[in-house]
Amino acid sequence: MMRLSLRLLGACAAVLMCATGAFAQDPPAAATPPPDDAVLKPAEPDFTLISLPTSLRLPPFKSAIRVTHRFTRPLKCDACPNSLAGDGFGIDSGALIGLEYRIGIVPNGEVSIDRTSDKTVEILGQYGLMRQNEHAPIEASALAAVDITNVGRRGTDSQYSPTLGVILTRLVGNQGALYVEPMWMHHTNLFQQATIADNDTFLIGLAARARIRPTLYLVAEFSPRVSGYKPGVNRGSFAIEKRAGGHVFQLNFSNAFGTQLSQIAQGATSNTNWYMGFNLTRKFY
């Protein structure tokens, strides 16, 4: 009996040693690869909402362009010589036009340059800090930008308005996304420096995008100024947009026609004048 017990004990020890060696030779579990940023995110199809940025990442060395167009005739205009329909719902009037080029420079990082027809150039850098997953309830990105006015205008000095901010995004499955975007902007007081001492603005952009059809979305954003320079009223917009392959076309309505960050900080003149416009984005990937 003693010999049998010793043999059984020796056999168990040998099996245990073999199993331990086998486990030691197994390769470590492969790390989960990061998501492919070139794959469409149905809840977040574009790099902007209406004027506010999103957390959408641009793959390295891929690019996109965006055209913004804001007609300067208000939809309600008692002083206008023609009716709204007679003016083509504002299409016959002047417009503030912008052209943006965006490129991915590193994984999670991108830069863009945007020029509008009022001779303002915005240079923006954005970096994705966190992805929404089972461990993180939101996505987060950091951004830094500078708006330069009077670029190329003779006899007028350019002025610089830098911005620092964070984009917090909550994706709701494939059906939509919610955004909170605190931003601090310096030198937003470009026109009332002689009468108003405030020269910085702190605002919190609030926005949402809802997917109501497979390729059709409703978008809204509101940008209340919390402190600092805040003339007029806060800027608000809403839109309907259509995605078609790598294109996103958006028809929007805003109480101001600025499209850059410093222009958002300057607010709107009133809540009674609303302007029609559109955005067109094309991705090259």
Order of alpha helices (4+ residues) and beta strands (2+ residues): alpha-beta-beta-beta-beta-beta-beta-beta-beta-beta-beta-beta-beta-alpha-beta
